[in-house]
């Protein structure tokens, strides 16, 4: 069978892993997956090979390795991991290599996992939040947005997939913690604003919907996605049900959150302030009905909790 090969960067990670899963679950056989990773011997890479993926080594900092990995593929899903280094400059370097390699390999359709440029709403001169790394408000948003133009300049047929907060974050350090009285407390500094969240598998599944629709419909377009828009009170109520005890929502101020001192606290605090102050814009462009057309199985927060609620830490 003459299958269309989708090269997936970050295949052993969250977003890429969701797309690999979606492709492998498609029984039509129209598409095959080429899982790209820096370490083909890792347990996750070996698992993907056993499930039927072609596993290929490449590195985002090595353009030649990316060209080789993309050659012969129909399309690709491209993502970077800011949190591995927390450097906007490195993220832009990765994106430039990905864009150049995609052009050189002749890919027919690329999805670039990106985000808004927060400086469109909060200029660097605006002192509502600190400026980071010299020229950014939320570097992992702003650098990805800057990188959009690299794909356009390279002439790569690209869909710009603007993602959002993962529900999985609530099980990985962003969720409820116990206060001095032992009460589980959700302290995300969102006030009464709604947070646009999504399950990571749904990012991959939605990307697959875009790839199936094809470049004629989606190349050059920006697609904003989310699974649901919820307030902190609603998230806490869902967590309460999932863990079997009350979770109280007591939002910190943005300054207090930035002052928590964990690596990237200033970045995270700025991001959450952006979510809060520009809630109407951010949730407004992420129309759930449009996402559901691409991904009919799009999960609500409750549905995600039904499957993954056991991963929510309570200690």
ABEGO torsion letter per residue (X at the ends): XBBBBBBBBGAABAAAAAAAAAAAABAAGABBBBBBBABAABAAAAAAAAAGBBBBBBBAABAAAAAAAABGBABBBBBBBAAAAGBAAAAAAAAAAAAAAAAAAGBABBBBBBBBBAAAABBAABAABBBBGGABABAAAAAAAAAAAAAAAAGBBBBBBBBBBBAAAAABGABBBBBAAGBBBBABBAEABBBBBBBAAAAAAAAAAAAAAEAAAABGBBBBBBABBBBAAAAAAAAAAAAGBBBBBBBBBAAAAAAAGBBGAAAAAAAAAAAAAAAAAAAAABBAAAAAAABAABBBAAAAAAAAAAABBAX
